[in-house]
Amino acid sequence: MKTVYFLTNRDQVEPMPYPEFGSGVTDTVRVGTATMADPPDREDHMNPLDTTLSVAAVDEVPEEIAAAIAGDGGDHLLIHIHGFNYTFRQAMVRAGWLSRWFGEGLAPVDGPTVCYSFPSTGRLLRPAANELELAGLFTGAYQQDYRNATASGPAVAKALRLLAALARRFKMVRPQRAVTVMAHSMGNHVLAAGVQALGDDDGLKGAFDRLILIAADEAQSAMDTGGPLRAATEFAERSYIHYNRQDLPLLSSEGIHRTNRLGRSGPTRSRRPGRPFQLPENTVVINCSTASPPSAADNDPDWQRHQYYRLYPWVRDDLCLVMHKQPDDIAHFPQRRLSTETPGLINLYSPSLFAAALQMPTGIPRSATPPSPRAMAATDV
């Protein structure tokens, strides 16, 4: 059996012992567990209705859950913040399946999983209330999720404080342990709203080991000086931003928000030689535009170029190495190479593009021969 621990500010629409959650925004953080069968090899074989939910506390992490997380046999705690279009149960299943996905990586990541679930409506479309909504993207379903994410700021701030305490307790058990906060798509806006609500609270500094922002549906300026996601980089020893210029959902998002999105355009460019972005020293940018296969074949699982972190094994392997805290951002990552066009930019290649690029006259610069997966796993710090 797999247990996903959750924190959520969704409204609880059914009481214990059979709780259910809606999409109403509250400032209350409910903490509990979602228990399911061990995830199979395919996520679409999982039934959200087969998950057993339980609420254990409100606005605090009860001792039984804190002790269970700290006492887990694995050495990595993954905290996942989902994006647009999830019911609560779907969010739990996704988090549970990710535990298997990353557990099968090049350097397997094993340990407890926590999901923060904001009040997404879990709808790609919704009935239009008027002609204006009928003309809008997804008839307003996306916009409603985004408003709910923004309004969740105070609850997310509360949850971040609870998660920081969990992370510190988890790492006290064994020195090799690590904690990652991973936000995908609109989950990055959820995180940004929480950081803004935290204000000048510096109690989260250094609480986490890795902060990974994937396909961020947040303004490009969020990583500028004073931006909410830039402030979040202080919470982790090292932060990573993964973007893809081919990301189709974020192209739509740019049309809605009338601004570049961080997960499609990357952070604001810098004019400093060899430093393509204006970022803190502990922040690394990974260009995933080359992570997709060279042609949009019918069997490409990520034809939207938005879910690459959970659909491409080579991106999964790269993320696992990030979570294992590999110290060299080029030499220890087999599918990464420095860009020949933009000095200082790191590209993550799909196997086919990587092989094709090696045949080019200029090749792909290598800083060192990558060590074996076994050696990489042995160098955890």
Summary of the structure (lengths in Angstrom):
residues: 381
radius of gyration: 20.0
end to end distance: 29.6
largest distance: 65.1
contacts: 1310
relative contact order: 0.11
helix: 36%
strand: 24%
